[in-house]
């Protein structure tokens, strides 16, 4: 189990750009000769992409909620006017 964990950590470090150049080169060479590693790396990369996109969508939702709160709530009227004043000049 430890070997599998080490292999995963090595792959993760390489995919995320945290591994030194020599390890990156070793990883790239391993991808060329090991189809299982290549498939694992492919799916791990896809997983990272999905996670990043989910994070972006979540952030967009939070920003939209903040925007609605600041620009529609009566208690933030003076803030709204100040901000709009920057763009009205």
N, CA, C and O atoms as a printed pandas DataFrame, in Angstrom:
     atom_number atom_name residue_name chain_id  residue_number  x_coord  y_coord  z_coord
0              1         N          UNK        A               1    0.824   -1.192    0.000
1              2        CA          UNK        A               1    0.000    0.000    0.000
2              3         C          UNK        A               1    0.869    1.258    0.000
3              4         O          UNK        A               1    0.541    2.237   -0.669
4              5         N          UNK        A               2    1.955    1.236    0.731
5              6        CA          UNK        A               2    2.849    2.384    0.792
6              7         C          UNK        A               2    3.412    2.699   -0.590
7              8         O          UNK        A               2    3.532    3.867   -0.960
8              9         N          UNK        A               3    3.757    1.664   -1.352
9             10        CA          UNK        A               3    4.298    1.873   -2.687
10            11         C          UNK        A               3    3.282    2.570   -3.572
11            12         O          UNK        A               3    3.635    3.478   -4.324
12            13         N          UNK        A               4    2.030    2.159   -3.493
13            14        CA          UNK        A               4    0.974    2.790   -4.274
14            15         C          UNK        A               4    0.799    4.254   -3.869
15            16         O          UNK        A               4    0.597    5.118   -4.722
16            17         N          UNK        A               5    0.875    4.524   -2.582
17            18        CA          UNK        A               5    0.757    5.892   -2.082
18            19         C          UNK        A               5    1.929    6.737   -2.574
19            20         O          UNK        A               5    1.743    7.886   -2.976
20            21         N          UNK        A               6    3.133    6.172   -2.542
21            22        CA          UNK        A               6    4.311    6.897   -3.034
22            23         C          UNK        A               6    4.185    7.180   -4.522
23            24         O          UNK        A               6    4.513    8.272   -4.985
24            25         N          UNK        A               7    3.704    6.184   -5.272
25            26        CA          UNK        A               7    3.525    6.352   -6.717
26            27         C          UNK        A               7    2.519    7.463   -7.004
27            28         O          UNK        A               7    2.734    8.297   -7.883
28            29         N          UNK        A               8    1.423    7.465   -6.254
29            30        CA          UNK        A               8    0.404    8.500   -6.430
30            31         C          UNK        A               8    0.967    9.875   -6.093
31            32         O          UNK        A               8    0.720   10.840   -6.816
32            33         N          UNK        A               9    1.722    9.972   -5.001
33            34        CA          UNK        A               9    2.305   11.250   -4.595
34            35         C          UNK        A               9    3.285   11.752   -5.640
35            36         O          UNK        A               9    3.312   12.943   -5.952
36            37         N          UNK        A              10    4.090   10.847   -6.182
37            38        CA          UNK        A              10    5.047   11.198   -7.233
38            39         C          UNK        A              10    4.302   11.733   -8.458
39            40         O          UNK        A              10    4.673   12.763   -9.019
40            41         N          UNK        A              11    3.247   11.022   -8.864
41            42        CA          UNK        A              11    2.465   11.441  -10.025
42            43         C          UNK        A              11    1.807   12.799   -9.755
43            44         O          UNK        A              11    1.815   13.674  -10.620
44            45         N          UNK        A              12    1.252   12.970   -8.584
45            46        CA          UNK        A              12    0.592   14.233   -8.236
46            47         C          UNK        A              12    1.588   15.388   -8.253
47            48         O          UNK        A              12    1.296   16.451   -8.803
48            49         N          UNK        A              13    2.741   15.191   -7.666
49            50        CA          UNK        A              13    3.757   16.245   -7.646
50            51         C          UNK        A              13    4.165   16.639   -9.070
51            52         O          UNK        A              13    4.354   17.818   -9.371
52            53         N          UNK        A              14    4.295   15.643   -9.929
53            54        CA          UNK        A              14    4.679   15.927  -11.317
54            55         C          UNK        A              14    3.558   16.634  -12.071
55            56         O          UNK        A              14    3.810   17.604  -12.787
56            57         N          UNK        A              15    2.341   16.167  -11.919
57            58        CA          UNK        A              15    1.214   16.773  -12.631
58            59         C          UNK        A              15    0.941   18.198  -12.182
59            60         O          UNK        A              15    0.514   19.034  -12.978
60            61         N          UNK        A              16    1.186   18.474  -10.918
61            62        CA          UNK        A              16    0.929   19.813  -10.388
62            63         C          UNK        A              16    2.152   20.726  -10.468
63            64         O          UNK        A              16    2.112   21.869  -10.013
64            65         N          UNK        A              17    3.243   20.214  -11.051
65            66        CA          UNK        A              17    4.437   21.031  -11.232
66            67         C          UNK        A              17    5.233   21.270   -9.975
67            68         O          UNK        A              17    6.014   22.219   -9.911
68            69         N          UNK        A              18    5.052   20.426   -8.965
69            70        CA          UNK        A              18    5.784   20.598   -7.711
70            71         C          UNK        A              18    7.068   19.772   -7.664
71            72         O          UNK        A              18    7.876   19.947   -6.753
72            73         N          UNK        A              19    7.265   18.888   -8.618
73            74        CA          UNK        A              19    8.447   18.028   -8.623
74            75         C          UNK        A              19    9.615   18.750   -9.290
75            76         O          UNK        A              19    9.418   19.549  -10.206
76            77         N          UNK        A              20   10.830   18.464   -8.825
77            78        CA          UNK        A              20   12.006   19.060   -9.476
78            79         C          UNK        A              20   12.151   18.563  -10.916
79            80         O          UNK        A              20   11.522   17.580  -11.308
80            81         N          UNK        A              21   12.965   19.237  -11.679
81            82        CA          UNK        A              21   13.139   18.919  -13.094
82            83         C          UNK        A              21   13.532   17.486  -13.367
83            84         O          UNK        A              21   13.041   16.883  -14.322
84            85         N          UNK        A              22   14.417   16.920  -12.539
85            86        CA          UNK        A              22   14.846   15.540  -12.773
86            87         C          UNK        A              22   13.684   14.568  -12.587
87            88         O          UNK        A              22   13.537   13.612  -13.349
88            89         N          UNK        A              23   12.865   14.818  -11.575
89            90        CA          UNK        A              23   11.705   13.950  -11.363
90            91         C          UNK        A              23   10.679   14.133  -12.471
91            92         O          UNK        A              23   10.034   13.173  -12.892
92            93         N          UNK        A              24   10.531   15.361  -12.941
93            94        CA          UNK        A              24    9.620   15.622  -14.068
94            95         C          UNK        A              24   10.075   14.836  -15.295
95            96         O          UNK        A              24    9.259   14.225  -15.986
96            97         N          UNK        A              25   11.380   14.853  -15.560
97            98        CA          UNK        A              25   11.917   14.123  -16.714
98            99         C          UNK        A              25   11.693   12.623  -16.551
99           100         O          UNK        A              25   11.330   11.943  -17.510
100          101         N          UNK        A              26   11.907   12.109  -15.349
101          102        CA          UNK        A              26   11.675   10.693  -15.085
102          103         C          UNK        A              26   10.204   10.344  -15.283
103          104         O          UNK        A              26    9.875    9.298  -15.844
104          105         N          UNK        A              27    9.339   11.210  -14.828
105          106        CA          UNK        A              27    7.903   10.986  -14.982
106          107         C          UNK        A              27    7.514   10.970  -16.455
107          108         O          UNK        A              27    6.765   10.096  -16.892
108          109         N          UNK        A              28    8.016   11.927  -17.216
109          110        CA          UNK        A              28    7.707   11.979  -18.649
110          111         C          UNK        A              28    8.196   10.723  -19.363
111          112         O          UNK        A              28    7.508   10.192  -20.235
112          113         N          UNK        A              29    9.377   10.254  -18.993
113          114        CA          UNK        A              29    9.900    9.021  -19.592
114          115         C          UNK        A              29    9.031    7.828  -19.192
115          116         O          UNK        A              29    8.753    6.951  -20.009
116          117         N          UNK        A              30    8.613    7.806  -17.942
117          118        CA          UNK        A              30    7.759    6.706  -17.469
118          119         C          UNK        A              30    6.426    6.691  -18.203
119          120         O          UNK        A              30    5.880    5.625  -18.490
120          121         N          UNK        A              31    5.908    7.864  -18.504
121          122        CA          UNK        A              31    4.647    7.942  -19.253
122          123         C          UNK        A              31    4.782    7.304  -20.631
123          124         O          UNK        A              31    3.837    6.698  -21.138
124          125         N          UNK        A              32    5.954    7.444  -21.229
125          126        CA          UNK        A              32    6.171    6.884  -22.566
126          127         C          UNK        A              32    6.191    5.363  -22.575
127          128         O          UNK        A              32    5.773    4.741  -23.551
128          129         N          UNK        A              33    6.673    4.763  -21.497
129          130        CA          UNK        A              33    6.850    3.303  -21.490
130          131         C          UNK        A              33    5.814    2.553  -20.655
131          132         O          UNK        A              33    5.724    1.329  -20.747
132          133         N          UNK        A              34    5.046    3.254  -19.858
133          134        CA          UNK        A              34    4.084    2.576  -18.966
134          135         C          UNK        A              34    2.661    3.026  -19.288
135          136         O          UNK        A              34    2.233    4.096  -18.855
136          137         N          UNK        A              35    1.924    2.205  -20.054
137          138        CA          UNK        A              35    0.553    2.603  -20.424
138          139         C          UNK        A              35   -0.385    2.741  -19.217
139          140         O          UNK        A              35   -1.301    3.563  -19.242
140          141         N          UNK        A              36   -0.168    1.954  -18.175
141          142        CA          UNK        A              36   -1.021    2.076  -16.982
142          143         C          UNK        A              36   -0.798    3.418  -16.292
143          144         O          UNK        A              36   -1.747    4.078  -15.869
144          145         N          UNK        A              37    0.458    3.805  -16.187
145          146        CA          UNK        A              37    0.770    5.108  -15.588
146          147         C          UNK        A              37    0.193    6.228  -16.449
147          148         O          UNK        A              37   -0.352    7.202  -15.930
148          149         N          UNK        A              38    0.317    6.083  -17.767
149          150        CA          UNK        A              38   -0.215    7.091  -18.689
150          151         C          UNK        A              38   -1.724    7.237  -18.487
151          152         O          UNK        A              38   -2.236    8.356  -18.454
152          153         N          UNK        A              39   -2.438    6.119  -18.353
153          154        CA          UNK        A              39   -3.880    6.187  -18.138
154          155         C          UNK        A              39   -4.212    6.792  -16.771
155          156         O          UNK        A              39   -5.122    7.612  -16.650
156          157         N          UNK        A              40   -3.466    6.377  -15.746
157          158        CA          UNK        A              40   -3.684    6.951  -14.409
158          159         C          UNK        A              40   -3.453    8.464  -14.423
159          160         O          UNK        A              40   -4.222    9.226  -13.837
160          161         N          UNK        A              41   -2.385    8.882  -15.099
161          162        CA          UNK        A              41   -2.068   10.317  -15.170
162          163         C          UNK        A              41   -3.152   11.070  -15.934
163          164         O          UNK        A              41   -3.516   12.187  -15.568
164          165         N          UNK        A              42   -3.662   10.456  -16.993
165          166        CA          UNK        A              42   -4.734   11.080  -17.771
166          167         C          UNK        A              42   -5.955   11.330  -16.877
167          168         O          UNK        A              42   -6.493   12.436  -16.843
168          169         N          UNK        A              43   -6.378   10.298  -16.164
169          170        CA          UNK        A              43   -7.575   10.443  -15.337
170          171         C          UNK        A              43   -7.339   11.363  -14.144
171          172         O          UNK        A              43   -8.248   12.072  -13.712
172          173         N          UNK        A              44   -6.124   11.350  -13.616
173          174        CA          UNK        A              44   -5.818   12.264  -12.516
174          175         C          UNK        A              44   -5.860   13.706  -13.012
175          176         O          UNK        A              44   -6.362   14.586  -12.313
176          177         N          UNK        A              45   -5.340   13.955  -14.205
177          178        CA          UNK        A              45   -5.399   15.293  -14.792
178          179         C          UNK        A              45   -6.837   15.734  -15.015
179          180         O          UNK        A              45   -7.191   16.883  -14.750
180          181         N          UNK        A              46   -7.663   14.814  -15.506
181          182        CA          UNK        A              46   -9.083   15.125  -15.700
182          183         C          UNK        A              46   -9.743   15.463  -14.373
183          184         O          UNK        A              46  -10.556   16.384  -14.292
184          185         N          UNK        A              47   -9.391   14.716  -13.335
185          186        CA          UNK        A              47   -9.950   14.968  -12.000
186          187         C          UNK        A              47   -9.578   16.362  -11.522
187          188         O          UNK        A              47  -10.422   17.088  -10.997
188          189         N          UNK        A              48   -8.302   16.742  -11.703
189          190        CA          UNK        A              48   -7.870   18.086  -11.306
190          191         C          UNK        A              48   -8.645   19.152  -12.077
191          192         O          UNK        A              48   -9.019   20.178  -11.510
192          193         N          UNK        A              49   -8.885   18.917  -13.356
193          194        CA          UNK        A              49   -9.623   19.880  -14.175
194          195         C          UNK        A              49  -11.050   20.048  -13.664
195          196         O          UNK        A              49  -11.560   21.166  -13.596
196          197         N          UNK        A              50  -11.693   18.938  -13.307
197          198        CA          UNK        A              50  -13.063   18.998  -12.783
198          199         C          UNK        A              50  -13.087   19.748  -11.454
199          200         O          UNK        A              50  -13.973   20.567  -11.210
200          201         N          UNK        A              51  -12.119   19.466  -10.609
201          202        CA          UNK        A              51  -12.051   20.132   -9.302
202          203         C          UNK        A              51  -11.835   21.637   -9.483
203          204         O          UNK        A              51  -12.479   22.446   -8.814
204          205         N          UNK        A              52  -10.918   22.007  -10.397
205          206        CA          UNK        A              52  -10.684   23.439  -10.659
206          207         C          UNK        A              52  -11.958   24.109  -11.168
207          208         O          UNK        A              52  -12.308   25.202  -10.723
208          209         N          UNK        A              53  -12.649   23.455  -12.099
209          210        CA          UNK        A              53  -13.866   24.046  -12.658
210          211         C          UNK        A              53  -14.951   24.173  -11.589
211          212         O          UNK        A              53  -15.671   25.171  -11.548
212          213         N          UNK        A              54  -15.069   23.170  -10.731
213          214        CA          UNK        A              54  -16.045   23.256   -9.645
214          215         C          UNK        A              54  -15.705   24.428   -8.727
215          216         O          UNK        A              54  -16.590   25.172   -8.306
216          217         N          UNK        A              55  -14.418   24.586   -8.421
217          218        CA          UNK        A              55  -13.987   25.695   -7.565
218          219         C          UNK        A              55  -14.303   27.037   -8.199
219          220         O          UNK        A              55  -14.747   27.962   -7.519
220          221         N          UNK        A              56  -14.074   27.146   -9.503
221          222        CA          UNK        A              56  -14.384   28.392  -10.210
222          223         C          UNK        A              56  -15.883   28.672  -10.191
223          224         O          UNK        A              56  -16.307   29.806   -9.969
224          225         N          UNK        A              57  -16.672   27.644  -10.423
225          226        CA          UNK        A              57  -18.130   27.821  -10.415
226          227         C          UNK        A              57  -18.599   28.235   -9.026
227          228         O          UNK        A              57  -19.458   29.106   -8.890
228          229         N          UNK        A              58  -18.037   27.614   -8.000
229          230        CA          UNK        A              58  -18.396   27.960   -6.625
230          231         C          UNK        A              58  -18.010   29.404   -6.337
231          232         O          UNK        A              58  -18.779   30.141   -5.720
232          233         N          UNK        A              59  -16.827   29.811   -6.777
233          234        CA          UNK        A              59  -16.363   31.183   -6.564
234          235         C          UNK        A              59  -17.259   32.180   -7.286
235          236         O          UNK        A              59  -17.596   33.229   -6.737
236          237         N          UNK        A              60  -17.650   31.850   -8.531
237          238        CA          UNK        A              60  -18.562   32.726   -9.277
238          239         C          UNK        A              60  -19.883   32.889   -8.529
239          240         O          UNK        A              60  -20.421   33.992   -8.439
240          241         N          UNK        A              61  -20.396   31.791   -7.999
241          242        CA          UNK        A              61  -21.653   31.838   -7.250
242          243         C          UNK        A              61  -21.517   32.729   -6.024
243          244         O          UNK        A              61  -22.404   33.533   -5.733
244          245         N          UNK        A              62  -20.411   32.588   -5.307
245          246        CA          UNK        A              62  -20.194   33.409   -4.118
246          247         C          UNK        A              62  -20.042   34.889   -4.482
247          248         O          UNK        A              62  -20.549   35.760   -3.775
248          249         N          UNK        A              63  -19.348   35.169   -5.579
249          250        CA          UNK        A              63  -19.209   36.562   -6.015
250          251         C          UNK        A              63  -20.556   37.163   -6.430
251          252         O          UNK        A              63  -20.854   38.318   -6.128
252          253         N          UNK        A              64  -21.349   36.370   -7.118
253          254        CA          UNK        A              64  -22.672   36.845   -7.523
254          255         C          UNK        A              64  -23.539   37.144   -6.293
255          256         O          UNK        A              64  -24.261   38.141   -6.262
256          257         N          UNK        A              65  -23.461   36.282   -5.296
257          258        CA          UNK        A              65  -24.225   36.503   -4.061
258          259         C          UNK        A              65  -23.748   37.775   -3.364
259          260         O          UNK        A              65  -24.558   38.559   -2.869
260          261         N          UNK        A              66  -22.436   37.974   -3.327
261          262        CA          UNK        A              66  -21.883   39.184   -2.726
262          263         C          UNK        A              66  -22.343   40.416   -3.494
263          264         O          UNK        A              66  -22.721   41.423   -2.896
264          265         N          UNK        A              67  -22.310   40.334   -4.813
265          266        CA          UNK        A              67  -22.761   41.435   -5.659
266          267         C          UNK        A              67  -24.222   41.772   -5.369
267          268         O          UNK        A              67  -24.579   42.938   -5.200
268          269         N          UNK        A              68  -25.050   40.751   -5.316
269          270        CA          UNK        A              68  -26.470   40.991   -5.037
270          271         C          UNK        A              68  -26.668   41.623   -3.671
271          272         O          UNK        A              68  -27.499   42.518   -3.515
272          273         N          UNK        A              69  -25.923   41.173   -2.692
273          274        CA          UNK        A              69  -26.056   41.713   -1.343
274          275         C          UNK        A              69  -25.629   43.177   -1.301
275          276         O          UNK        A              69  -26.327   44.019   -0.737
276          277         N          UNK        A              70  -24.484   43.470   -1.901
277          278        CA          UNK        A              70  -23.958   44.834   -1.823
278          279         C          UNK        A              70  -24.731   45.833   -2.675
279          280         O          UNK        A              70  -24.792   47.016   -2.341
280          281         N          UNK        A              71  -25.312   45.371   -3.758
281          282        CA          UNK        A              71  -25.958   46.317   -4.672
282          283         C          UNK        A              71  -27.479   46.306   -4.603
283          284         O          UNK        A              71  -28.134   47.037   -5.345
284          285         N          UNK        A              72  -28.048   45.490   -3.726
285          286        CA          UNK        A              72  -29.507   45.520   -3.597
286          287         C          UNK        A              72  -29.985   45.756   -2.172
287          288         O          UNK        A              72  -31.105   46.227   -1.973
288          289         N          UNK        A              73  -29.168   45.442   -1.184
289          290        CA          UNK        A              73  -29.585   45.609    0.210
290          291         C          UNK        A              73  -29.604   47.093    0.578
291          292         O          UNK        A              73  -28.652   47.817    0.285
292          293         N          UNK        A              74  -30.667   47.541    1.209
293          294        CA          UNK        A              74  -30.784   48.969    1.560
294          295         C          UNK        A              74  -29.654   49.468    2.459
295          296         O          UNK        A              74  -29.238   50.620    2.334
296          297         N          UNK        A              75  -29.156   48.634    3.354
297          298        CA          UNK        A              75  -28.110   49.097    4.274
298          299         C          UNK        A              75  -26.778   49.369    3.576
299          300         O          UNK        A              75  -25.874   49.949    4.178
300          301         N          UNK        A              76  -26.650   48.959    2.324
301          302        CA          UNK        A              76  -25.407   49.191    1.567
302          303         C          UNK        A              76  -25.586   50.267    0.489
303          304         O          UNK        A              76  -24.801   50.338   -0.456
304          305         N          UNK        A              77  -26.601   51.087    0.632
305          306        CA          UNK        A              77  -26.898   52.099   -0.371
306          307         C          UNK        A              77  -25.735   53.067   -0.587
307          308         O          UNK        A              77  -25.396   53.372   -1.731
308          309         N          UNK        A              78  -25.122   53.550    0.486
309          310        CA          UNK        A              78  -24.027   54.521    0.324
310          311         C          UNK        A              78  -22.827   53.873   -0.372
311          312         O          UNK        A              78  -22.164   54.507   -1.193
312          313         N          UNK        A              79  -22.557   52.629   -0.047
313          314        CA          UNK        A              79  -21.466   51.913   -0.732
314          315         C          UNK        A              79  -21.770   51.805   -2.223
315          316         O          UNK        A              79  -20.909   52.063   -3.064
316          317         N          UNK        A              80  -23.008   51.419   -2.538
317          318        CA          UNK        A              80  -23.424   51.273   -3.939
318          319         C          UNK        A              80  -23.226   52.596   -4.695
319          320         O          UNK        A              80  -22.723   52.601   -5.818
320          321         N          UNK        A              81  -23.614   53.692   -4.087
321          322        CA          UNK        A              81  -23.478   54.997   -4.738
322          323         C          UNK        A              81  -22.011   55.388   -4.929
323          324         O          UNK        A              81  -21.647   55.967   -5.952
324          325         N          UNK        A              82  -21.176   55.069   -3.943
325          326        CA          UNK        A              82  -19.751   55.368   -4.077
326          327         C          UNK        A              82  -19.146   54.588   -5.233
327          328         O          UNK        A              82  -18.409   55.147   -6.046
328          329         N          UNK        A              83  -19.451   53.314   -5.307
329          330        CA          UNK        A              83  -18.893   52.472   -6.370
330          331         C          UNK        A              83  -19.396   52.935   -7.726
331          332         O          UNK        A              83  -18.608   53.078   -8.661
332          333         N          UNK        A              84  -20.670   53.165   -7.844
333          334        CA          UNK        A              84  -21.223   53.608   -9.125
334          335         C          UNK        A              84  -20.701   54.991   -9.499
335          336         O          UNK        A              84  -20.614   55.328  -10.679
336          337         N          UNK        A              85  -20.354   55.790   -8.488
337          338        CA          UNK        A              85  -19.789   57.105   -8.749
338          339         C          UNK        A              85  -18.430   57.028   -9.447
339          340         O          UNK        A              85  -18.084   57.907  -10.236
340          341         N          UNK        A              86  -17.657   55.970   -9.153
341          342        CA          UNK        A              86  -16.373   55.793   -9.825
342          343         C          UNK        A              86  -16.559   55.592  -11.324
343          344         O          UNK        A              86  -15.727   56.034  -12.116
344          345         N          UNK        A              87  -17.622   54.944  -11.711
345          346        CA          UNK        A              87  -17.832   54.611  -13.102
346          347         C          UNK        A              87  -18.699   55.628  -13.841
347          348         O          UNK        A              87  -18.808   55.592  -15.067
348          349         N          UNK        A              88  -19.306   56.524  -13.088
349          350        CA          UNK        A              88  -20.168   57.517  -13.707
350          351         C          UNK        A              88  -19.425   58.760  -14.158
351          352         O          UNK        A              88  -19.984   59.594  -14.870
352          353         N          UNK        A              89  -18.177   58.892  -13.754
353          354        CA          UNK        A              89  -17.423   60.117  -14.071
354          355         C          UNK        A              89  -16.739   60.017  -15.402
355          356         O          UNK        A              89  -16.064   60.958  -15.820
